[in-house]
Amino acid sequence: MSRDPQFGPLLMFGLGGIYVEVLKDVSFRVAPVSRRDAERWSGRSVPGLSSPHTGEANRGRGAIVEALIQVSRLSCDFPEIQETRHQPLLVLPKGKGIARSIAG
């Protein structure tokens, strides 16, 4: 998240790492992000999470959606936060908790 002087909190989401450079897989949204928007956004940016070809359809997608919503709320509720990064975002196996980020 970074705070744009004109648009306010701007969220960026994608696969990250080398994929940002190689695949240009990153997209932006202006906060606040609704649950519906986060679901659509996460499905487009990380299609393997909802692909039947992975053998683990929708693995972790709910946790990623929740993380996007929470970062959106955080950025709207605390205007003094100018920038924040949540990378990498780890998705734990079902029943082991929600997605979490590790400061890098």
DRENLUM-332480 format. One record per residue: x, z, y of N, C-alpha, C, O in turn; residue number from 1. Coordinates in nm, 2 decimals. Layout:
BEGIN
((X Z Y) (X Z Y) (X Z Y) (X Z Y) NUM)
...
//
This chain:
BEGIN
((0.08 0.00 -0.12) (0.00 0.00 0.00) (0.09 0.00 0.12) (0.19 0.07 0.13) 1)
((0.05 -0.08 0.22) (0.11 -0.07 0.35) (0.00 -0.09 0.45) (-0.10 -0.15 0.43) 2)
((0.03 -0.02 0.57) (-0.08 -0.02 0.67) (-0.05 -0.13 0.77) (0.05 -0.12 0.84) 3)
((-0.14 -0.22 0.78) (-0.13 -0.33 0.87) (-0.19 -0.29 1.01) (-0.30 -0.23 1.00) 4)
((-0.13 -0.32 1.12) (-0.18 -0.28 1.25) (-0.32 -0.34 1.28) (-0.40 -0.28 1.34) 5)
((-0.35 -0.46 1.22) (-0.47 -0.52 1.25) (-0.58 -0.50 1.14) (-0.69 -0.47 1.18) 6)
((-0.54 -0.50 1.02) (-0.64 -0.48 0.91) (-0.65 -0.35 0.85) (-0.74 -0.32 0.77) 7)
((-0.55 -0.26 0.87) (-0.55 -0.13 0.81) (-0.48 -0.13 0.68) (-0.39 -0.20 0.66) 8)
((-0.52 -0.04 0.59) (-0.46 -0.03 0.46) (-0.47 -0.16 0.38) (-0.58 -0.21 0.35) 9)
((-0.36 -0.21 0.34) (-0.35 -0.34 0.26) (-0.28 -0.30 0.13) (-0.17 -0.26 0.12) 10)
((-0.36 -0.33 0.02) (-0.31 -0.30 -0.12) (-0.25 -0.42 -0.18) (-0.31 -0.53 -0.17) 11)
((-0.14 -0.41 -0.26) (-0.08 -0.52 -0.33) (-0.08 -0.48 -0.48) (-0.05 -0.36 -0.51) 12)
((-0.11 -0.57 -0.57) (-0.12 -0.54 -0.71) (-0.07 -0.67 -0.79) (-0.11 -0.78 -0.75) 13)
((0.00 -0.64 -0.90) (0.04 -0.75 -0.98) (0.13 -0.70 -1.10) (0.14 -0.58 -1.11) 14)
((0.18 -0.79 -1.18) (0.26 -0.75 -1.29) (0.38 -0.68 -1.25) (0.43 -0.59 -1.33) 15)
((0.44 -0.71 -1.14) (0.56 -0.65 -1.10) (0.69 -0.70 -1.16) (0.69 -0.79 -1.24) 16)
((0.80 -0.63 -1.13) (0.93 -0.67 -1.19) (0.97 -0.81 -1.16) (0.94 -0.87 -1.05) 17)
((1.02 -0.88 -1.26) (1.07 -1.02 -1.25) (0.95 -1.11 -1.23) (0.96 -1.22 -1.18) 18)
((0.83 -1.07 -1.28) (0.71 -1.15 -1.27) (0.67 -1.18 -1.13) (0.62 -1.29 -1.10) 19)
((0.70 -1.09 -1.03) (0.67 -1.12 -0.89) (0.75 -1.24 -0.85) (0.70 -1.32 -0.78) 20)
((0.88 -1.24 -0.88) (0.97 -1.34 -0.84) (0.94 -1.47 -0.91) (0.93 -1.58 -0.85) 21)
((0.93 -1.47 -1.04) (0.92 -1.59 -1.13) (0.78 -1.65 -1.12) (0.77 -1.77 -1.10) 22)
((0.68 -1.56 -1.14) (0.54 -1.61 -1.15) (0.46 -1.60 -1.02) (0.35 -1.66 -1.01) 23)
((0.52 -1.54 -0.93) (0.45 -1.51 -0.80) (0.32 -1.44 -0.82) (0.22 -1.47 -0.76) 24)
((0.32 -1.35 -0.92) (0.19 -1.29 -0.96) (0.17 -1.16 -0.88) (0.21 -1.05 -0.92) 25)
((0.12 -1.17 -0.77) (0.08 -1.06 -0.68) (-0.03 -1.10 -0.59) (-0.04 -1.22 -0.55) 26)
((-0.12 -1.01 -0.57) (-0.24 -1.04 -0.48) (-0.27 -0.92 -0.40) (-0.22 -0.81 -0.43) 27)
((-0.34 -0.94 -0.29) (-0.36 -0.84 -0.19) (-0.51 -0.81 -0.17) (-0.59 -0.91 -0.19) 28)
((-0.55 -0.69 -0.13) (-0.68 -0.66 -0.09) (-0.68 -0.56 0.02) (-0.58 -0.48 0.03) 29)
((-0.78 -0.56 0.11) (-0.79 -0.47 0.22) (-0.87 -0.35 0.16) (-0.98 -0.37 0.10) 30)
((-0.82 -0.23 0.19) (-0.90 -0.11 0.14) (-1.01 -0.08 0.24) (-1.00 -0.12 0.36) 31)
((-1.12 -0.02 0.19) (-1.14 0.03 0.06) (-1.18 -0.07 -0.04) (-1.23 -0.18 -0.01) 32)
((-1.14 -0.04 -0.17) (-1.17 -0.13 -0.28) (-1.28 -0.07 -0.36) (-1.26 0.05 -0.40) 33)
((-1.38 -0.14 -0.39) (-1.49 -0.09 -0.47) (-1.45 -0.10 -0.62) (-1.36 -0.17 -0.66) 34)
((-1.53 -0.03 -0.71) (-1.50 -0.04 -0.85) (-1.52 -0.18 -0.90) (-1.43 -0.23 -0.98) 35)
((-1.62 -0.25 -0.85) (-1.64 -0.39 -0.89) (-1.52 -0.48 -0.85) (-1.47 -0.56 -0.93) 36)
((-1.48 -0.46 -0.73) (-1.36 -0.54 -0.68) (-1.23 -0.50 -0.76) (-1.16 -0.59 -0.80) 37)
((-1.21 -0.38 -0.79) (-1.10 -0.33 -0.87) (-1.10 -0.39 -1.01) (-1.00 -0.43 -1.07) 38)
((-1.22 -0.40 -1.07) (-1.23 -0.45 -1.21) (-1.20 -0.60 -1.21) (-1.13 -0.65 -1.29) 39)
((-1.25 -0.67 -1.11) (-1.22 -0.82 -1.10) (-1.07 -0.84 -1.07) (-1.01 -0.93 -1.13) 40)
((-1.02 -0.76 -0.98) (-0.88 -0.77 -0.93) (-0.79 -0.75 -1.05) (-0.69 -0.83 -1.07) 41)
((-0.81 -0.64 -1.13) (-0.72 -0.61 -1.24) (-0.73 -0.71 -1.35) (-0.63 -0.74 -1.41) 42)
((-0.84 -0.77 -1.37) (-0.86 -0.88 -1.47) (-0.79 -1.01 -1.44) (-0.74 -1.08 -1.52) 43)
((-0.78 -1.04 -1.31) (-0.71 -1.16 -1.26) (-0.56 -1.14 -1.26) (-0.49 -1.23 -1.30) 44)
((-0.52 -1.02 -1.22) (-0.37 -1.00 -1.20) (-0.30 -0.97 -1.33) (-0.19 -1.01 -1.35) 45)
((-0.37 -0.91 -1.43) (-0.31 -0.88 -1.56) (-0.41 -0.93 -1.67) (-0.47 -0.84 -1.73) 46)
((-0.42 -1.06 -1.69) (-0.51 -1.11 -1.78) (-0.49 -1.07 -1.92) (-0.59 -1.06 -2.00) 47)
((-0.37 -1.03 -1.97) (-0.35 -0.99 -2.10) (-0.42 -0.86 -2.14) (-0.44 -0.83 -2.25) 48)
((-0.45 -0.78 -2.03) (-0.52 -0.65 -2.06) (-0.66 -0.68 -2.12) (-0.72 -0.59 -2.19) 49)
((-0.72 -0.79 -2.08) (-0.86 -0.82 -2.13) (-0.87 -0.94 -2.22) (-0.98 -0.98 -2.25) 50)
((-0.75 -0.98 -2.27) (-0.75 -1.10 -2.35) (-0.78 -1.06 -2.50) (-0.72 -0.97 -2.55) 51)
((-0.87 -1.14 -2.57) (-0.89 -1.11 -2.71) (-0.77 -1.15 -2.79) (-0.76 -1.11 -2.91) 52)
((-0.67 -1.22 -2.74) (-0.56 -1.27 -2.81) (-0.45 -1.16 -2.83) (-0.36 -1.17 -2.92) 53)
((-0.46 -1.05 -2.75) (-0.36 -0.94 -2.76) (-0.39 -0.85 -2.88) (-0.30 -0.78 -2.92) 54)
((-0.51 -0.85 -2.93) (-0.54 -0.76 -3.04) (-0.58 -0.62 -2.99) (-0.62 -0.54 -3.06) 55)
((-0.57 -0.60 -2.86) (-0.60 -0.47 -2.80) (-0.68 -0.50 -2.67) (-0.64 -0.47 -2.56) 56)
((-0.80 -0.57 -2.69) (-0.88 -0.61 -2.57) (-0.91 -0.49 -2.48) (-0.94 -0.38 -2.53) 57)
((-0.89 -0.51 -2.35) (-0.91 -0.41 -2.25) (-0.83 -0.28 -2.26) (-0.87 -0.18 -2.19) 58)
((-0.72 -0.29 -2.33) (-0.63 -0.17 -2.34) (-0.58 -0.13 -2.20) (-0.51 -0.20 -2.13) 59)
((-0.62 -0.01 -2.16) (-0.58 0.05 -2.03) (-0.64 -0.01 -1.91) (-0.61 0.04 -1.80) 60)
((-0.73 -0.10 -1.92) (-0.78 -0.16 -1.80) (-0.86 -0.06 -1.72) (-0.86 -0.06 -1.59) 61)
((-0.94 0.02 -1.78) (-1.01 0.13 -1.71) (-0.92 0.22 -1.63) (-0.96 0.26 -1.52) 62)
((-0.81 0.25 -1.69) (-0.72 0.34 -1.62) (-0.65 0.27 -1.50) (-0.63 0.34 -1.40) 63)
((-0.63 0.14 -1.51) (-0.57 0.07 -1.40) (-0.67 0.06 -1.29) (-0.64 0.07 -1.17) 64)
((-0.80 0.03 -1.33) (-0.91 0.02 -1.23) (-0.92 0.15 -1.15) (-0.93 0.15 -1.03) 65)
((-0.91 0.26 -1.22) (-0.92 0.40 -1.16) (-0.80 0.42 -1.07) (-0.82 0.47 -0.96) 66)
((-0.68 0.38 -1.11) (-0.57 0.40 -1.02) (-0.58 0.32 -0.90) (-0.55 0.36 -0.79) 67)
((-0.63 0.19 -0.91) (-0.65 0.11 -0.79) (-0.75 0.17 -0.69) (-0.73 0.18 -0.57) 68)
((-0.86 0.23 -0.74) (-0.96 0.29 -0.66) (-0.90 0.42 -0.59) (-0.92 0.44 -0.48) 69)
((-0.82 0.50 -0.67) (-0.77 0.62 -0.61) (-0.66 0.59 -0.50) (-0.66 0.66 -0.40) 70)
((-0.58 0.49 -0.52) (-0.48 0.45 -0.42) (-0.56 0.40 -0.29) (-0.52 0.43 -0.18) 71)
((-0.67 0.33 -0.32) (-0.75 0.28 -0.20) (-0.81 0.40 -0.13) (-0.80 0.40 0.00) 72)
((-0.86 0.49 -0.20) (-0.92 0.61 -0.13) (-0.81 0.69 -0.06) (-0.83 0.73 0.06) 73)
((-0.70 0.71 -0.12) (-0.59 0.78 -0.06) (-0.55 0.71 0.08) (-0.53 0.78 0.18) 74)
((-0.53 0.58 0.07) (-0.49 0.51 0.19) (-0.60 0.52 0.30) (-0.56 0.52 0.42) 75)
((-0.72 0.52 0.27) (-0.83 0.54 0.37) (-0.85 0.68 0.42) (-0.87 0.70 0.54) 76)
((-0.83 0.78 0.33) (-0.85 0.92 0.37) (-0.73 0.97 0.45) (-0.75 1.07 0.52) 77)
((-0.61 0.91 0.44) (-0.49 0.97 0.51) (-0.43 0.86 0.59) (-0.33 0.80 0.55) 78)
((-0.48 0.83 0.71) (-0.42 0.73 0.79) (-0.28 0.75 0.84) (-0.21 0.65 0.88) 79)
((-0.23 0.87 0.82) (-0.09 0.90 0.86) (0.01 0.84 0.75) (0.13 0.82 0.78) 80)
((-0.04 0.80 0.63) (0.04 0.74 0.53) (0.05 0.59 0.57) (-0.04 0.52 0.57) 81)
((0.18 0.55 0.60) (0.20 0.41 0.64) (0.23 0.32 0.52) (0.20 0.20 0.53) 82)
((0.29 0.38 0.42) (0.33 0.29 0.30) (0.35 0.38 0.18) (0.39 0.50 0.19) 83)
((0.31 0.33 0.06) (0.33 0.40 -0.06) (0.35 0.30 -0.17) (0.29 0.19 -0.17) 84)
((0.43 0.34 -0.27) (0.45 0.25 -0.39) (0.42 0.33 -0.51) (0.46 0.45 -0.52) 85)
((0.36 0.27 -0.61) (0.33 0.33 -0.74) (0.38 0.24 -0.84) (0.30 0.16 -0.90) 86)
((0.51 0.24 -0.87) (0.57 0.15 -0.97) (0.68 0.23 -1.04) (0.75 0.30 -0.98) 87)
((0.69 0.21 -1.17) (0.59 0.13 -1.25) (0.47 0.21 -1.27) (0.47 0.34 -1.27) 88)
((0.36 0.15 -1.30) (0.24 0.21 -1.34) (0.23 0.20 -1.49) (0.22 0.10 -1.55) 89)
((0.24 0.32 -1.55) (0.24 0.32 -1.70) (0.10 0.35 -1.75) (0.03 0.43 -1.70) 90)
((0.06 0.27 -1.85) (-0.08 0.29 -1.91) (-0.05 0.36 -2.04) (0.01 0.30 -2.13) 91)
((-0.11 0.47 -2.06) (-0.09 0.55 -2.18) (-0.19 0.51 -2.28) (-0.30 0.46 -2.25) 92)
((-0.16 0.52 -2.41) (-0.26 0.49 -2.52) (-0.39 0.56 -2.50) (-0.40 0.67 -2.44) 93)
((-0.50 0.51 -2.55) (-0.63 0.56 -2.53) (-0.63 0.71 -2.58) (-0.58 0.74 -2.69) 94)
((-0.69 0.80 -2.50) (-0.70 0.94 -2.54) (-0.58 1.02 -2.50) (-0.58 1.14 -2.52) 95)
((-0.48 0.96 -2.44) (-0.35 1.03 -2.40) (-0.35 1.05 -2.25) (-0.25 1.10 -2.20) 96)
((-0.45 1.01 -2.18) (-0.45 1.03 -2.03) (-0.48 0.90 -1.96) (-0.51 0.80 -2.02) 97)
((-0.47 0.90 -1.83) (-0.49 0.79 -1.75) (-0.36 0.72 -1.71) (-0.25 0.77 -1.74) 98)
((-0.37 0.61 -1.64) (-0.25 0.54 -1.59) (-0.18 0.64 -1.49) (-0.24 0.72 -1.42) 99)
((-0.05 0.63 -1.49) (0.03 0.71 -1.40) (0.15 0.63 -1.35) (0.20 0.54 -1.41) 100)
((0.19 0.67 -1.23) (0.31 0.60 -1.18) (0.43 0.70 -1.18) (0.41 0.82 -1.18) 101)
((0.54 0.64 -1.19) (0.67 0.72 -1.19) (0.75 0.67 -1.07) (0.78 0.55 -1.05) 102)
((0.78 0.76 -0.98) (0.86 0.73 -0.86) (0.99 0.67 -0.91) (1.06 0.72 -0.99) 103)
((1.03 0.56 -0.84) (1.15 0.49 -0.88) (1.25 0.47 -0.77) (1.36 0.42 -0.79) 104)
//
